[in-house]
Amino acid sequence: MKIKHVKITLFLISIFVFGYHILNLFNLWVDIPEKIAVHFTNDTPDNWGPKYMLFIMPILSIGIWAFIGLLVKKPEKLNYVNLTEANKEIQFSNAEKVLVLIQYLSLNTFILANEALLRYSVGMDSSIPLMIAVILLVICFIAPIFLLIWAATLKY
């Protein structure tokens, strides 16, 4: 059951990142201006919103995490390429692994993007959380493509 170890590890990392962000959000709350930048064009803020918008991303990330968690429980309900009786178990297993990866990486992507926005709002350097969030987002897009290519090249 290697997937269980990966799931537990990703869960613990996600709890740490989420907890760090929430603690940081509450510790910096008094320093956050009432209006914060919520949209940027070429590193220049061009849309503003209330500081309470910083709570939207954590709530949204938990919702997406829960929704993908429902998909992980029933991988046989998903669409597959080149699915046969001989390879269906391995395809279901690999789809579950990719979904678990996307589930936790998307949670961390949203939280780290929100952390970057929080840091920008109080004048701190936001490049590291933003860079990590972008890398995790790229992995979320590459993983299903890799799975699709793998499934298309199955010989049995």
C-alpha positions, 0 to 999 in steps of 0.5 A: 500500500505505497499510495497510503504512505504518499497520501499520509505524507502529502496530508501532513505537508498540506496540514503544515502549509495550511496551518502556517498560512492561517497562523501567518494570516492572523498574525499579520491581520492588523498590518494588512491594509483595508484594500489589497491588490487582488489582480495584477498586470505586468507586476502592477496591481490593477484591481483592489478588494477588501482584505477579507478576500484573503479568506476566499482562497483557503476556503476554496482550496478546501472545497476543491480538495474535498471534491477531488477526494470524492473522485479518488474514491471511485476511479472506475467512474473516470474516462480512460484511454485504452482500457481493457479487462487486462489493464483496468486495475493498473489504470485505476491504481495509477489514476488514483495516484495521479488524483491524490497528487493533484488533490494535495498539490492543488490545495498547496498551490492555492494556499501558497498563492494566497500566502504570496498575496498576503505577503505582498499586501504587507510589503514582504517578499512574496517571490518564494511562495509564488514560485512554489505555487507555480511549480506545483500548478505545473506539476498538476497539469503535467501529471495527467498528461503523463498518465494519458501518454502512459495509458495510450502506449499500453500493450495489453 
